[in-house]
Amino acid sequence: MFQQQLPTLHATSTQPVLKEEERTRCEIWTRVMGYHRPVSAFNIGKQGEFAERCFFRERP
């Protein structure tokens, strides 16, 4: 068995920040009627419903 040393990553303020044109949009998926689907695949009405959703947390 081989041993390999993994690189150490540190999250510091010296890491580069991407410019707006270098960034890519994240695709958002949600569960609807038991199926997971990307929001971008919804029709206009369902996209509007998704945008109006209010998320909340229940107290234990």
Backbone hydrogen bonds in HBPLUS format (Angstrom, degrees):
<---DONOR---> <-ACCEPTOR-->    atom                        ^
c    i                          cat <-CA-CA->   ^        H-A-AA   ^      H-
h    n   atom  resd res      DA  || num        DHA   H-A  angle D-A-AA Bond
n    s   type  num  typ     dist DA aas  dist angle  dist       angle   num
A0015-GLN N   A0012-THR O   3.37 MM   3  5.98 171.3  2.38 115.4 117.2     1
A0022-GLU N   A0019-LYS O   2.94 MM   3  5.29 147.7  2.05 111.1 121.2     2
A0023-ARG N   A0020-GLU O   3.35 MM   3  5.45 152.6  2.43 101.5 109.1     3
A0039-VAL N   A0028-ILE O   2.82 MM  11  5.86 170.1  1.83 164.2 164.8     4
A0030-THR N   A0037-ARG O   2.96 MM   7  5.72 159.9  2.01 154.5 156.5     5
A0037-ARG N   A0030-THR O   2.95 MM   7  5.72 164.3  1.98 161.8 162.6     6
A0032-VAL N   A0035-TYR O   2.75 MM   3  5.33 159.1  1.79 162.1 161.8     7
A0035-TYR N   A0032-VAL O   2.99 MM   3  5.33 167.1  2.00 118.7 122.6     8
A0041-ALA N   A0038-PRO O   2.98 MM   3  5.53 157.0  2.03 113.7 120.8     9
A0042-PHE N   A0039-VAL O   3.03 MM   3  5.35 163.0  2.06 112.4 117.9    10
A0047-GLN N   A0043-ASN O   2.97 MM   4  6.21 156.5  2.02 158.3 165.9    11
A0048-GLY N   A0044-ILE O   3.04 MM   4  6.26 151.1  2.12 144.0 151.3    12
A0049-GLU N   A0045-GLY O   3.00 MM   4  6.35 153.0  2.07 145.9 153.4    13
A0050-PHE N   A0046-LYS O   2.92 MM   4  6.13 157.7  1.97 147.5 153.3    14
A0051-ALA N   A0047-GLN O   3.02 MM   4  6.25 152.7  2.09 143.6 150.6    15
A0052-GLU N   A0048-GLY O   3.14 MM   4  6.38 135.9  2.34 141.0 152.1    16
A0052-GLU N   A0049-GLU O   3.16 MM   3  5.19 131.6  2.41  95.9 108.7    17
A0053-ARG N   A0050-PHE O   3.30 MM   3  5.39 159.8  2.34 103.8 109.8    18
